[in-house]
Amino acid sequence: MKPAIPQVPPRDEDAAAFRAAVRRSIPWFFAVLCMLGVGTVLTRLVFTVHHPWPERGLFVNLQGAALAGGDAQGEDLDEGTKGEKSLDPDEAAGAEAKASDVPPPLEPSRWLEKPAETAPIGPRSSPAMDPDAGGGSPKPSPAARGGTGTGKKGNGPGSGSPWGSRTGTGRGDGVRLRGGNQASESAVEAGLDWLRRHQAENGVWRADGFGRFCSTGRPCEGEALQGVNYDAGVTALALVAYLGGGYTHTEGRFQATVRKGLGYLMTVQDGEGRFGAESMYTQCFGVLALAEAYGLTADPALEKPLERALHFLLRAQQLRGGWSYDPQPKRERNDTSITAFAVMALKAAQAAGMNVPGKAFDAARGHILRATEAAGTVWYADAPPGWGRKGLGMVAAGLFTSLLLGRSPEDPMVERQTALLRSKFPAWDASRELDQSFVTWYYENLSFFAIGGSTWARWNPAFRDFLLARQKREGCADGSWDPDDLWGNTGGRVYSTAIHVLNLEVYYKYAPGFLAPGEETWTEDAPEAAPEEASPGKAPSSGAGADEAAKERLRRLKELLGGGKGK
């Protein structure tokens, strides 16, 4: 047996000192606990604000495949790489050297650098979701092959293809380098799936009747006002959203959806090329949809419909370079909002290989110059309705259009207009105001992306997460956005979902060279010559018929002056 250890009773003064020390330590003990608790709460808040929007159940993994299930892992631009396995010392050294070759996610040169690494991603690696999507291996598009399309080559500048950034490794590179993340890609896929579920069998998306296709949970709200007929317009806009992600009628998991939508669009096109009897907004969206589909696939079945639609759009250009609600140039009303979409459509058609006369761009540039004031403000129209109206929406539309037409991002006017737009960040509770419409946000997003650098770095994370926060995540409305803006009563939930999907596709929808100033020359002299006429079935040119076109312009100008019309 071990000897017992004698226990020495404590002295009275020692016990008293010990009890006094315990009493003094109690407040400090609770203070430390409180500090630890507050620190934990603050840490949670900081990281929640920094990255609040997790990927959805179905999302595109930036390393390659589109995966189903919430536990898939992939790169996240905000918080590094999830699910990384531990490396041994040799592997870690190699990985560190490899990582040093990768450029930072935000480059200050408008995204013109080629990334050191590619992240394979794209619609062809996604699982089939469209019930009617065909199998097999369709012929790769010109963009996927790295070509520029096989359609007619335009004679103007910038006729190369911008479509390659949407497919293959281009989409992943765009997300990785330009500020997207898994959550934004998940939102795109969910938005496109909502649109698929609410398409009619004949291919149309109905602004005021999509609710009949609701089948899961609580029916969707947000239909346009009854009797408002912008079905062709919202159908074209929805198609542009699919095409923006690289999904076409020949490739990707939404083949049948896009095929039906294009089919509907062509059935409502008349012999002159007009889509239904809607406003010129619809014509712009229709040209944009057909041009992007043709540019991505070179499908010869799209060439003639695109040509007719393009000619109708060109014939509707006003004498002073803009476009209006009405396709009649004799009305002589130049609308900056419609002009912005028209120029975007013409640029897309040109990039797809169609002939677009340079005079059309020159005249549009003249309108933007006249509409832009020295302080950077831009007026809406030079004749009623909306005569003299101004606002941030027009600044955004004018800015992006001028960038498309060759204005340099370093131009002092661009700096003034950027400062105006920064003065008011988007707000959902004000989205029914003119300056806070979804269209305004769309042009702001495109403009800041085109400018790039610190302008984009400040805007993108806030705006991206701002959109993600309001996407519906339950019931039949899952993946959509409420139509809570000024035009929600006209386009409904189809419009709001399509335009926000387009906002989140900005990282790869356009190749950088398509947005950055190209070969076009921006001058501060507004041209007085009217745009050249375009006849159906014949590409516009400056050859035969130029004299007749000039005489017609002179006759219409005399008629205009004689009638006392003008700005």
DRENMI-539379 format. One line per 10 residues: number of its first residue (from 1); their letters; for each residue z, y, x of C-alpha. Coordinates in steps of 0.2 Angstrom, whole numbers, m for minus. Each point is the difference from the previous one (the first is absolute). Layout:
NUM> a> Z,Y,X ~ ... .
This chain:
1> mkpaipqvpp> 0,0,0 ~ m4,18,5 ~ 15,10,2 ~ 3,13,m14 ~ m5,17,3 ~ 15,11,m2 ~ m3,14,m14 ~ 8,16,5 ~ 4,11,m15 ~ m7,17,1 .
11> rdedaaafra> 11,15,4 ~ 3,11,m15 ~ m8,15,9 ~ m16,m10,3 ~ m1,m6,m18 ~ 2,18,m6 ~ m14,6,12 ~ m11,m14,m6 ~ 2,5,m18 ~ m3,18,4 .
21> avrrsipwff> m16,m4,9 ~ m6,m10,m15 ~ 3,14,m12 ~ m9,12,11 ~ m15,m11,2 ~ m3,m3,m19 ~ m9,17,m3 ~ m11,m3,15 ~ m4,m17,m5 ~ m6,6,m18 .
31> avlcmlgvgt> m9,14,8 ~ m10,m12,11 ~ m4,m10,m15 ~ m7,15,m9 ~ m10,5,14 ~ m8,m17,1 ~ m3,0,m18 ~ m8,17,0 ~ m11,m5,15 ~ m6,m16,m9 .
41> vltrlvftvh> m5,10,m15 ~ m9,14,9 ~ m9,m14,10 ~ m6,m8,m16 ~ m6,17,m7 ~ m10,5,16 ~ m9,m17,1 ~ m3,0,m19 ~ m8,17,0 ~ m10,m4,16 .
51> hpwperglfv> m8,m15,m8 ~ 4,m2,m18 ~ m15,m10,m6 ~ m1,m18,4 ~ m16,m10,m1 ~ m4,m8,m17 ~ m1,m18,m4 ~ m18,m1,4 ~ m5,10,15 ~ m12,1,15 .
61> nlqgaalagg> 8,m6,16 ~ m6,11,14 ~ m2,m14,12 ~ m13,m9,m10 ~ 2,m8,m17 ~ 5,6,m17 ~ 15,m10,m5 ~ 9,m4,m16 ~ 19,1,m1 ~ 13,12,5 .
71> daqgedldeg> 5,m8,16 ~ m16,2,10 ~ 2,10,16 ~ m12,13,9 ~ m1,16,9 ~ 8,15,m8 ~ m4,17,7 ~ 16,8,m4 ~ 12,m14,7 ~ m9,m10,12 .
81> tkgeksldpd> m4,m18,m2 ~ 10,m11,m12 ~ 3,m18,3 ~ m3,0,19 ~ 5,m15,10 ~ 10,2,16 ~ m10,0,16 ~ 6,m8,16 ~ 0,12,15 ~ m17,m4,6 .
91> eaagaeakas> m8,3,m17 ~ 10,16,m3 ~ m7,7,16 ~ m17,m4,m5 ~ 2,7,m18 ~ 8,16,7 ~ m16,3,11 ~ m11,m4,m15 ~ 9,12,m11 ~ m2,14,12 .
101> dvppplepsr> m19,m1,m2 ~ 1,3,m19 ~ m2,19,m5 ~ 13,8,m11 ~ m3,m1,m19 ~ m4,18,m1 ~ m13,7,11 ~ m3,19,1 ~ m19,m2,1 ~ m5,m3,m18 .
111> wlekpaetap> 0,m19,3 ~ m15,m1,11 ~ 8,m12,13 ~ m4,m18,m1 ~ 16,m10,m1 ~ 5,m11,14 ~ 4,m15,m11 ~ m7,m5,m17 ~ 10,m6,m15 ~ m12,m12,m10 .
121> igprsspamd> 2,5,m18 ~ m12,2,m15 ~ m5,m6,m17 ~ m9,m16,6 ~ 16,m7,7 ~ 9,2,m17 ~ 3,m14,m12 ~ m11,0,m15 ~ 9,9,m15 ~ m15,4,m11 .
131> pdagggspkp> m2,m15,m12 ~ m19,2,0 ~ m2,3,19 ~ m13,m12,7 ~ 3,m11,15 ~ m11,m3,15 ~ m3,11,15 ~ m10,15,m5 ~ m12,9,12 ~ 10,12,10 .
141> spaarggtgt> m3,18,m4 ~ m9,12,12 ~ 17,8,3 ~ 9,m16,4 ~ m14,m3,13 ~ 2,17,7 ~ m16,6,m6 ~ m4,16,m10 ~ m8,m8,m15 ~ m18,m4,m4 .
151> gkkgngpgsg> m4,13,m14 ~ m11,14,3 ~ 5,11,14 ~ 4,18,m4 ~ m9,14,10 ~ 16,10,1 ~ 15,0,12 ~ 14,m13,m2 ~ m11,m14,m8 ~ 10,m14,10 .
161> spwgsrtgtg> 11,m12,m10 ~ 19,4,m2 ~ 3,m16,m9 ~ 6,m11,15 ~ 18,7,0 ~ 3,m9,m17 ~ m3,m18,6 ~ 4,m12,14 ~ 11,7,12 ~ m3,18,m5 .
171> rgdgvrlrgg> 12,0,m15 ~ 14,m6,11 ~ m3,12,14 ~ m1,14,m13 ~ 17,m5,m7 ~ 8,m2,17 ~ m6,15,8 ~ m1,13,m14 ~ 17,m1,m9 ~ m1,m14,m12 .
181> nqasesavea> 12,m15,m2 ~ 2,m16,m9 ~ 7,9,m15 ~ m15,11,m2 ~ m12,m15,2 ~ 11,m9,m13 ~ m2,14,m12 ~ m19,1,2 ~ m1,m19,m4 ~ 12,2,m15 .
191> gldwlrrhqa> m10,15,m7 ~ m16,m9,2 ~ 7,m15,m9 ~ 6,11,m14 ~ m17,7,m2 ~ m8,m18,0 ~ 12,m6,m14 ~ m5,15,m11 ~ m19,m1,2 ~ m10,m4,m16 .
201> engvwradgf> m12,m15,1 ~ m15,11,0 ~ 6,9,16 ~ 6,16,m7 ~ 18,7,2 ~ 4,10,m15 ~ 10,16,2 ~ 7,m1,m18 ~ m1,m19,m3 ~ 6,m10,15 .
211> grfcstgrpc> 16,m4,m9 ~ m8,m14,m10 ~ m1,m10,16 ~ 19,0,3 ~ 7,m17,1 ~ 15,m1,11 ~ 17,8,m6 ~ 1,17,m8 ~ m18,7,m4 ~ m5,14,11 .
221> egealqgvny> 0,18,m6 ~ m10,15,6 ~ m16,m2,m9 ~ m11,16,m1 ~ m2,9,m17 ~ m9,m10,m13 ~ m18,6,m1 ~ m1,6,18 ~ m15,m9,8 ~ 1,0,18 .
231> dagvtalalv> m2,m19,2 ~ m15,1,12 ~ 10,12,11 ~ 16,m10,1 ~ m11,m16,3 ~ m9,8,14 ~ 17,7,8 ~ 8,m17,m2 ~ m15,m8,9 ~ 2,13,14 .
241> aylgggytht> 18,m6,2 ~ m6,m18,3 ~ m14,5,12 ~ 12,10,9 ~ 10,m15,5 ~ m16,m9,5 ~ m2,m11,m16 ~ m17,m1,m7 ~ m10,m10,m12 ~ m5,m13,14 .
251> egrfqatvrk> 16,m1,10 ~ 18,m1,m2 ~ 12,m6,m13 ~ m5,13,m13 ~ m19,m4,0 ~ m1,m3,m19 ~ 10,15,m4 ~ m12,11,10 ~ m15,m9,m6 ~ 4,3,m18 .
261> glgylmtvqd> 4,18,3 ~ m16,4,9 ~ m9,m9,m14 ~ 8,11,m13 ~ m4,16,10 ~ m18,m5,1 ~ m2,m4,m19 ~ 6,18,m5 ~ m12,8,13 ~ m15,8,m9 .
271> gegrfgaesm> m17,1,7 ~ 3,17,8 ~ 15,m7,10 ~ 14,7,m11 ~ 15,m10,m4 ~ 3,2,m18 ~ 3,17,m8 ~ 16,4,10 ~ 2,15,11 ~ m6,2,18 .
281> ytqcfgvlal> 16,m7,6 ~ m6,m17,m6 ~ m17,2,9 ~ 9,4,16 ~ 11,m16,m2 ~ m15,m10,m4 ~ m10,5,15 ~ 15,m3,11 ~ 3,m18,m7 ~ m18,m5,1 .
291> aeaygltadp> m2,8,18 ~ 16,m9,7 ~ m5,m17,m8 ~ m18,2,7 ~ 7,6,17 ~ 12,m15,1 ~ m13,m14,m6 ~ m18,7,2 ~ m3,m9,m17 ~ m18,5,m5 .
301> alekpleral> 5,m1,m19 ~ 10,16,3 ~ m13,10,9 ~ m10,6,m16 ~ 16,4,m10 ~ 7,10,14 ~ m16,9,3 ~ m1,5,m18 ~ 18,6,m1 ~ m2,10,16 .
311> hfllraqqlr> m15,9,m6 ~ 8,5,m16 ~ 15,6,10 ~ m12,10,11 ~ m9,8,m14 ~ 16,6,m8 ~ 5,10,15 ~ 1,19,m5 ~ m11,13,8 ~ 15,7,10 .
321> ggwsydpqpk> 5,m17,7 ~ 13,m7,m11 ~ 1,m12,m15 ~ 7,2,m17 ~ 6,m10,m15 ~ m18,1,m7 ~ m15,m7,10 ~ m11,15,m5 ~ m2,12,15 ~ m6,14,m12 .
331> rerndtsita> 18,2,m5 ~ 4,6,17 ~ 19,m4,1 ~ 7,m6,17 ~ 15,m10,m1 ~ 10,m4,16 ~ 9,m15,m7 ~ m16,m9,m5 ~ m9,6,15 ~ 13,m9,11 .
341> favmalkaaq> m3,m17,m8 ~ m19,3,0 ~ 0,3,19 ~ 10,m15,3 ~ m12,m10,m11 ~ m15,7,10 ~ 8,m4,17 ~ 3,m18,m6 ~ m18,m2,m6 ~ m6,7,17 .
351> aagmnvpgka> 12,m12,10 ~ m7,m14,m11 ~ m18,4,7 ~ m7,11,m15 ~ m10,15,3 ~ 10,15,m4 ~ m8,17,4 ~ 9,11,12 ~ m3,15,m12 ~ 12,m8,m12 .
361> fdaarghilr> 14,1,13 ~ m5,17,5 ~ 1,7,m17 ~ 17,m9,m3 ~ 6,8,16 ~ m5,17,m7 ~ 10,m3,m16 ~ 16,m4,10 ~ m3,15,11 ~ m1,11,m16 .
371> ateaagtvwy> 15,m8,m8 ~ 11,1,15 ~ 9,17,2 ~ 7,7,17 ~ 18,m6,m4 ~ m6,m18,m2 ~ 1,0,m19 ~ m15,m7,m10 ~ m6,4,m17 ~ m4,m13,m13 .
381> adappgwgrk> m15,6,m8 ~ m12,15,m1 ~ m2,0,m18 ~ 10,m6,m16 ~ 8,m12,m2 ~ 13,3,13 ~ m8,16,8 ~ 10,7,14 ~ 14,m13,m1 ~ 8,m5,16 .
391> glgmvaaglf> 14,m11,7 ~ 4,m13,12 ~ m11,m13,m8 ~ m15,10,4 ~ 6,4,18 ~ 1,m19,3 ~ m17,m4,m8 ~ m8,14,10 ~ 8,m5,16 ~ m5,m18,m1 .
401> tslllgrspe> m18,5,m5 ~ m1,12,14 ~ 6,m14,12 ~ m14,m11,m7 ~ m13,13,3 ~ 4,3,18 ~ 15,12,1 ~ 10,m3,16 ~ 19,m5,m3 ~ 4,13,13 .
411> dpmverqtal> m8,14,m10 ~ 12,14,m4 ~ m4,m2,m19 ~ 5,m18,1 ~ 17,5,7 ~ 2,13,m14 ~ m4,m12,m13 ~ 11,m13,7 ~ 15,12,0 ~ m3,4,m18 .
421> lrskfpawda> m1,m19,m5 ~ 16,m3,10 ~ 10,13,m10 ~ 2,m12,m15 ~ 2,m18,2 ~ m5,m12,m14 ~ 14,m2,m14 ~ m1,m12,m15 ~ 9,12,m11 ~ m13,13,2 .
431> sreldqsfvt> m15,m12,0 ~ m7,8,m16 ~ m3,16,9 ~ m17,5,6 ~ 7,1,18 ~ 8,m17,m1 ~ m13,m11,m8 ~ m4,m17,7 ~ m17,7,5 ~ 8,14,10 .
441> wyyenlsffa> 11,m13,9 ~ m16,m11,3 ~ m9,14,9 ~ 16,6,10 ~ 1,m18,6 ~ m18,m1,5 ~ 1,17,8 ~ 15,m4,11 ~ m7,m16,5 ~ m16,8,6 .
451> iggstwarwn> 10,13,10 ~ 11,m13,7 ~ 13,3,14 ~ 16,7,m4 ~ m6,6,m17 ~ m3,m18,m5 ~ 16,m6,8 ~ 11,12,m10 ~ m9,m3,m17 ~ m3,m19,0 .
461> pafrdfllar> 17,m8,1 ~ 7,11,m14 ~ m15,m1,m11 ~ m3,m19,2 ~ 18,m4,m5 ~ m1,13,m14 ~ m14,m10,m8 ~ 9,m17,3 ~ 16,6,m8 ~ m9,3,m17 .
471> qkregcadgs> m11,m16,m1 ~ 5,m11,m14 ~ 8,m16,5 ~ 3,m10,m16 ~ m8,m6,m16 ~ m19,1,m3 ~ 0,18,8 ~ 5,m8,17 ~ m11,8,13 ~ m5,15,m10 .
481> wdpddlwgnt> 5,18,0 ~ 5,11,m16 ~ m14,13,m4 ~ 12,14,1 ~ m12,14,5 ~ m11,13,m8 ~ m14,m12,m2 ~ 10,m15,m6 ~ m5,3,m18 ~ m18,m2,6 .
491> ggrvystaih> 0,m14,12 ~ 16,m9,m4 ~ 8,m14,10 ~ m16,m6,7 ~ m4,17,8 ~ 18,2,7 ~ 0,m17,8 ~ m17,1,7 ~ 3,17,8 ~ 16,m5,8 .
501> vlnlevyyky> m7,m16,7 ~ m13,11,8 ~ 14,10,7 ~ 7,m15,8 ~ m16,m6,7 ~ m3,16,10 ~ 4,m9,16 ~ m16,m10,0 ~ m10,6,m15 ~ m11,11,12 .
511> apgflapgee> m4,m2,18 ~ 6,15,10 ~ m17,6,4 ~ m4,1,m18 ~ 14,13,m3 ~ 0,9,17 ~ m14,13,2 ~ m16,m8,4 ~ m17,6,4 ~ 0,13,m13 .
521> twtedapeaa> 2,18,5 ~ 12,11,m9 ~ m5,18,m1 ~ 8,15,m9 ~ m16,5,m7 ~ m2,m5,m19 ~ m18,m6,m3 ~ m8,9,m14 ~ m14,m13,m2 ~ 2,m12,m15 .
531> peeaspgkap> 2,m19,3 ~ m16,m10,0 ~ m6,m9,m16 ~ 0,m18,0 ~ m12,m10,m12 ~ 5,m17,m7 ~ m7,m14,9 ~ m3,10,16 ~ 11,4,14 ~ 2,19,2 .
541> ssgagadeaa> m10,7,15 ~ m6,16,7 ~ m18,m6,0 ~ m12,m1,m15 ~ 5,10,m15 ~ 11,12,10 ~ m11,15,m6 ~ 2,m5,m18 ~ 19,m2,2 ~ 1,17,8 .
551> kerlrrlkel> m10,8,m14 ~ 12,m8,m13 ~ 15,6,9 ~ m8,18,0 ~ m4,m1,m18 ~ 18,m6,m4 ~ 7,14,11 ~ m10,13,m9 ~ 6,m7,m17 ~ 18,0,6 .
561> lgggkgk> m1,18,6 ~ m9,6,m15 ~ 13,m8,m11 ~ 14,10,8 ~ 10,m15,6 ~ 9,m2,16 ~ 17,m2,7 .
